[in-house]
Amino acid sequence: MGELHFRAAGVEDLDALVALVTSAYRGDASRVGWTTEADFLDGARIDVDVLREDITRDRSRVLVAERDGALLACAHVCEEGGAGYFGMFSVQPGIQGGGIGKAVLAEGERIARDEWALPTMRMTVIDIRDELMAFYERRGYVRTGIKKPFPYGDTRFGIPLRDDLRFEVMEKAL
């Protein structure tokens, strides 16, 4: 097996990225991995227009991880309010748990710290995702106690199957 290679996504990657992100979070395909949100969210996980903007704006990078030319994982890294922001983190469900996600997270942190000189990385995690929050805590992130509302009514980011969803901000000093 070849080495993991990172690159910035381009608009030519839109369809492949939507497919990857959807497979990691929505529908039966996502149940193969441990990042599924299929039990509490349906519908889209990502909006193509938002993704296009993330790819093309300044201080924003959609990070792609490939091996032997195959798309394995992605994440969005950007500057937000003087800190790095990490989101849209997706690894193909069948290969989750093999270390690729840890490498993508580390590369996102490297970009924010070394290329953009940002002191902190933040993210928002749906606060019922205890296993996912524990994954980030093992990598040095802390729960801030800051809660943000889930965008109910905005179907670009999913159709909630329950009414108690919200985000918690997690952060790590870089």
C-alpha contacts under 8 A as a table, 3 or more apart, distances in Angstrom:
res1	aa1	res2	aa2	distance
1	M	67	R	7.72
1	M	68	D	7.60
2	G	67	R	5.82
2	G	68	D	5.72
3	E	67	R	6.00
3	E	68	D	7.55
4	L	65	A	6.48
4	L	66	E	5.72
4	L	67	R	4.91
5	H	65	A	5.59
5	H	66	E	5.16
5	H	67	R	6.07
6	F	63	L	6.78
6	F	64	V	5.59
6	F	65	A	4.67
6	F	66	E	6.43
7	R	63	L	5.94
7	R	64	V	5.37
7	R	65	A	6.76
8	A	61	R	6.12
8	A	62	V	5.72
8	A	63	L	4.93
8	A	64	V	5.98
9	A	12	E	7.86
9	A	13	D	6.11
9	A	55	I	6.58
9	A	61	R	7.35
9	A	62	V	5.39
9	A	63	L	6.03
9	A	64	V	5.95
10	G	13	D	5.51
10	G	14	L	7.41
10	G	55	I	6.30
10	G	56	T	7.87
11	V	14	L	5.42
11	V	52	R	6.28
11	V	55	I	6.85
11	V	56	T	7.96
12	E	15	D	7.62
13	D	16	A	5.43
13	D	17	L	6.01
14	L	17	L	5.21
14	L	18	V	6.18
14	L	48	V	6.94
14	L	51	L	7.35
14	L	52	R	7.14
15	D	18	V	5.25
15	D	19	A	6.26
16	A	19	A	5.13
16	A	20	L	6.17
16	A	71	L	7.96
17	L	20	L	5.03
17	L	21	V	6.05
17	L	74	C	7.54
18	V	21	V	5.30
18	V	22	T	5.98
18	V	46	I	6.62
18	V	47	D	7.96
18	V	48	V	7.19
19	A	22	T	5.21
19	A	23	S	6.07
20	L	23	S	5.17
20	L	24	A	6.32
20	L	73	A	7.44
20	L	90	S	6.92
20	L	91	V	7.39
20	L	92	Q	6.47
21	V	24	A	5.23
21	V	25	Y	6.46
21	V	45	R	6.88
21	V	46	I	7.23
21	V	74	C	7.96
21	V	88	M	7.24
21	V	89	F	7.78
21	V	90	S	5.49
21	V	91	V	7.74
22	T	25	Y	5.41
22	T	26	R	5.32
22	T	27	G	7.83
22	T	30	S	7.72
22	T	44	A	6.98
22	T	45	R	5.86
22	T	46	I	7.44
23	S	26	R	5.87
23	S	27	G	7.18
23	S	29	A	5.68
23	S	30	S	5.12
23	S	92	Q	6.95
23	S	93	P	6.95
24	A	29	A	7.45
24	A	30	S	4.79
24	A	33	G	7.04
24	A	35	T	6.34
24	A	36	T	6.13
24	A	90	S	5.81
24	A	91	V	6.28
24	A	92	Q	5.91
24	A	93	P	5.44
25	Y	30	S	5.23
25	Y	35	T	6.08
25	Y	36	T	4.30
25	Y	37	E	5.12
25	Y	38	A	6.47
25	Y	45	R	6.98
25	Y	90	S	7.95
26	R	29	A	7.18
26	R	30	S	5.47
26	R	36	T	6.24
26	R	37	E	6.01
26	R	38	A	4.97
26	R	41	L	7.35
26	R	42	D	6.33
26	R	43	G	7.19
26	R	44	A	7.54
26	R	45	R	7.05
27	G	30	S	5.69
27	G	31	R	7.25
27	G	38	A	5.52
27	G	42	D	7.21
28	D	31	R	5.33
28	D	32	V	7.67
28	D	38	A	7.36
29	A	32	V	6.06
29	A	93	P	7.44
30	S	33	G	5.77
30	S	34	W	7.82
30	S	35	T	7.23
30	S	36	T	5.06
30	S	37	E	7.81
30	S	38	A	7.22
30	S	93	P	5.94
31	R	34	W	6.83
31	R	35	T	7.86
31	R	36	T	5.60
31	R	38	A	7.40
31	R	93	P	7.56
32	V	93	P	5.50
32	V	94	G	6.01
33	G	36	T	6.49
33	G	92	Q	7.75
33	G	93	P	4.14
33	G	94	G	6.03
33	G	95	I	7.64
33	G	96	Q	5.91
34	W	93	P	7.41
34	W	96	Q	7.27
35	T	93	P	7.72
35	T	132	L	7.35
36	T	39	D	7.64
37	E	40	F	5.76
37	E	41	L	5.64
37	E	42	D	7.86
38	A	41	L	5.30
38	A	42	D	6.03
39	D	42	D	7.95
39	D	161	L	7.43
40	F	160	P	5.99
40	F	161	L	4.77
40	F	162	R	6.05
41	L	158	G	5.88
41	L	159	I	5.43
41	L	160	P	4.54
41	L	161	L	5.37
41	L	162	R	7.86
42	D	158	G	5.51
42	D	159	I	4.86
42	D	160	P	6.36
42	D	161	L	6.97
43	G	155	T	7.28
43	G	157	F	7.61
43	G	158	G	4.74
43	G	159	I	5.40
44	A	47	D	7.10
44	A	155	T	7.05
44	A	156	R	5.97
44	A	157	F	5.59
44	A	158	G	4.80
44	A	159	I	7.53
45	R	156	R	7.06
45	R	157	F	4.89
45	R	158	G	5.50
46	I	50	V	7.58
46	I	51	L	7.19
46	I	156	R	6.34
46	I	157	F	5.63
46	I	158	G	7.95
47	D	50	V	5.33
47	D	51	L	6.16
47	D	156	R	5.36
47	D	157	F	6.88
48	V	51	L	4.99
48	V	52	R	6.06
49	D	52	R	5.07
49	D	53	E	6.30
50	V	53	E	5.14
50	V	54	D	6.23
51	L	54	D	4.97
51	L	55	I	6.24
52	R	55	I	5.17
52	R	56	T	6.34
53	E	56	T	5.23
53	E	57	R	5.90
54	D	57	R	5.79
54	D	60	S	5.98
54	D	61	R	6.68
54	D	62	V	6.75
54	D	76	H	7.49
55	I	60	S	6.68
55	I	61	R	5.79
55	I	62	V	5.67
56	T	60	S	7.50
56	T	61	R	7.97
57	R	60	S	5.85
59	R	78	C	5.46
59	R	79	E	5.68
59	R	116	W	7.71
60	S	76	H	7.34
60	S	77	V	5.79
60	S	78	C	4.00
60	S	79	E	6.53
61	R	76	H	5.84
61	R	77	V	5.28
61	R	78	C	6.10
62	V	74	C	6.89
62	V	75	A	5.74
62	V	76	H	4.38
62	V	77	V	6.25
63	L	74	C	5.31
63	L	75	A	5.21
63	L	76	H	5.99
63	L	77	V	7.13
63	L	104	V	7.93
63	L	108	G	7.49
64	V	71	L	7.07
64	V	72	L	7.76
64	V	73	A	5.97
64	V	74	C	4.46
64	V	75	A	6.86
65	A	71	L	6.18
65	A	72	L	5.72
65	A	73	A	5.02
65	A	74	C	5.92
65	A	104	V	6.98
66	E	69	G	5.68
66	E	70	A	5.18
66	E	71	L	4.62
66	E	72	L	5.38
66	E	73	A	7.05
67	R	70	A	5.36
67	R	71	L	6.94
67	R	72	L	7.06
72	L	91	V	5.92
72	L	92	Q	5.69
73	A	89	F	7.56
73	A	90	S	5.36
73	A	91	V	4.22
73	A	92	Q	6.26
73	A	100	I	7.45
73	A	101	G	7.31
73	A	104	V	7.48
74	C	88	M	7.25
74	C	89	F	5.80
74	C	90	S	5.34
74	C	91	V	6.68
74	C	104	V	7.26
75	A	86	F	6.96
75	A	87	G	5.83
75	A	88	M	4.95
75	A	89	F	4.21
75	A	90	S	6.31
75	A	104	V	7.31
75	A	105	L	7.99
75	A	108	G	7.67
76	H	85	Y	7.83
76	H	86	F	5.75
76	H	87	G	5.07
76	H	88	M	5.49
76	H	89	F	6.86
77	V	84	G	6.78
77	V	85	Y	5.57
77	V	86	F	4.81
77	V	87	G	6.61
77	V	108	G	6.06
77	V	111	I	7.89
77	V	112	A	7.44
78	C	84	G	5.63
78	C	85	Y	5.28
78	C	86	F	6.93
78	C	112	A	7.49
79	E	82	G	6.32
79	E	83	A	5.61
79	E	84	G	4.62
79	E	85	Y	5.95
79	E	112	A	7.55
79	E	118	L	7.89
80	E	83	A	5.45
80	E	84	G	5.99
80	E	85	Y	6.07
82	G	118	L	6.77
83	A	112	A	7.94
83	A	118	L	5.49
83	A	119	P	6.36
83	A	120	T	5.15
83	A	121	M	5.81
83	A	122	R	6.90
84	G	109	E	7.89
84	G	112	A	5.48
84	G	118	L	6.15
84	G	119	P	7.78
84	G	120	T	5.95
84	G	121	M	4.39
84	G	122	R	5.98
85	Y	121	M	5.54
85	Y	122	R	4.80
85	Y	123	M	5.58
86	F	89	F	7.51
86	F	108	G	7.11
86	F	121	M	6.87
86	F	122	R	6.20
86	F	123	M	5.22
87	G	123	M	6.25
87	G	124	T	7.51
90	S	101	G	7.76
91	V	95	I	7.17
91	V	96	Q	6.09
91	V	100	I	7.42
91	V	101	G	6.42
92	Q	95	I	5.75
92	Q	96	Q	6.43
93	P	96	Q	5.40
95	I	98	G	6.04
96	Q	99	G	7.48
96	Q	100	I	7.32
96	Q	101	G	7.26
97	G	100	I	7.57
97	G	101	G	7.60
98	G	101	G	7.72
99	G	102	K	5.28
99	G	103	A	6.44
100	I	103	A	5.12
100	I	104	V	6.27
101	G	104	V	5.04
101	G	105	L	6.13
102	K	105	L	5.17
102	K	106	A	6.17
103	A	106	A	5.09
103	A	107	E	6.15
104	V	107	E	5.08
104	V	108	G	6.17
105	L	108	G	5.09
105	L	109	E	6.25
106	A	109	E	5.08
106	A	110	R	6.14
107	E	110	R	4.91
107	E	111	I	6.25
108	G	111	I	5.21
108	G	112	A	6.41
109	E	112	A	5.22
109	E	113	R	6.01
109	E	121	M	6.83
109	E	174	L	7.19
110	R	113	R	5.14
110	R	114	D	5.48
110	R	115	E	7.30
111	I	114	D	5.51
111	I	115	E	5.03
111	I	116	W	6.53
112	A	115	E	5.97
112	A	116	W	5.08
112	A	117	A	6.26
112	A	118	L	5.46
112	A	121	M	7.27
113	R	116	W	5.87
113	R	117	A	4.71
113	R	118	L	5.02
113	R	119	P	6.47
113	R	120	T	7.75
113	R	174	L	6.06
114	D	117	A	5.43
114	D	118	L	7.79
118	L	121	M	7.68
118	L	174	L	7.42
119	P	173	A	6.02
119	P	174	L	5.22
120	T	171	E	6.76
120	T	172	K	5.62
120	T	173	A	4.45
120	T	174	L	5.09
121	M	171	E	5.48
121	M	172	K	5.32
121	M	173	A	6.50
121	M	174	L	6.71
122	R	169	V	6.77
122	R	170	M	5.61
122	R	171	E	4.25
122	R	172	K	6.59
123	M	169	V	5.67
123	M	170	M	5.37
123	M	171	E	6.41
124	T	167	F	5.59
124	T	168	E	5.37
124	T	169	V	4.48
124	T	170	M	6.11
125	V	129	R	7.18
125	V	132	L	7.90
125	V	133	M	7.04
125	V	167	F	5.14
125	V	168	E	5.41
125	V	169	V	6.56
125	V	170	M	7.37
126	I	129	R	5.76
126	I	165	L	6.63
126	I	166	R	5.58
126	I	167	F	4.29
126	I	168	E	6.28
127	D	130	D	6.93
127	D	133	M	7.79
127	D	165	L	7.30
127	D	166	R	6.13
127	D	167	F	5.36
127	D	168	E	5.53
128	I	165	L	7.42
129	R	132	L	5.37
129	R	133	M	6.18
130	D	133	M	5.11
130	D	134	A	6.09
131	E	134	A	5.08
131	E	135	F	6.33
132	L	135	F	5.01
132	L	136	Y	6.57
133	M	136	Y	5.21
133	M	137	E	6.16
134	A	137	E	4.87
134	A	138	R	6.18
135	F	138	R	5.33
135	F	139	R	6.76
136	Y	139	R	5.04
136	Y	140	G	6.61
136	Y	141	Y	5.41
136	Y	142	V	7.85
137	E	140	G	5.15
137	E	141	Y	4.61
137	E	142	V	5.85
137	E	143	R	7.94
138	R	141	Y	7.22
140	G	172	K	6.04
141	Y	170	M	5.96
141	Y	171	E	5.06
141	Y	172	K	4.59
142	V	170	M	5.33
142	V	171	E	5.51
142	V	172	K	6.44
143	R	146	I	7.90
143	R	168	E	7.10
143	R	169	V	6.36
143	R	170	M	4.59
143	R	171	E	6.85
144	T	168	E	7.32
144	T	169	V	5.80
144	T	170	M	5.60
144	T	171	E	7.04
145	G	168	E	6.55
145	G	169	V	6.94
146	I	168	E	5.69
146	I	169	V	5.53
147	K	166	R	6.76
147	K	167	F	5.50
147	K	168	E	4.51
147	K	169	V	6.37
148	K	166	R	5.88
148	K	167	F	4.96
148	K	168	E	6.22
148	K	169	V	7.59
149	P	165	L	7.49
149	P	166	R	4.81
149	P	167	F	6.18
150	F	165	L	5.83
150	F	166	R	4.62
150	F	167	F	6.36
151	P	154	D	5.68
151	P	157	F	7.66
152	Y	155	T	7.67
152	Y	159	I	7.80
152	Y	160	P	7.18
153	G	159	I	7.82
154	D	157	F	6.32
154	D	158	G	7.32
154	D	159	I	7.99
155	T	158	G	4.90
155	T	159	I	5.66
160	P	163	D	7.02
160	P	165	L	7.84
162	R	165	L	6.95
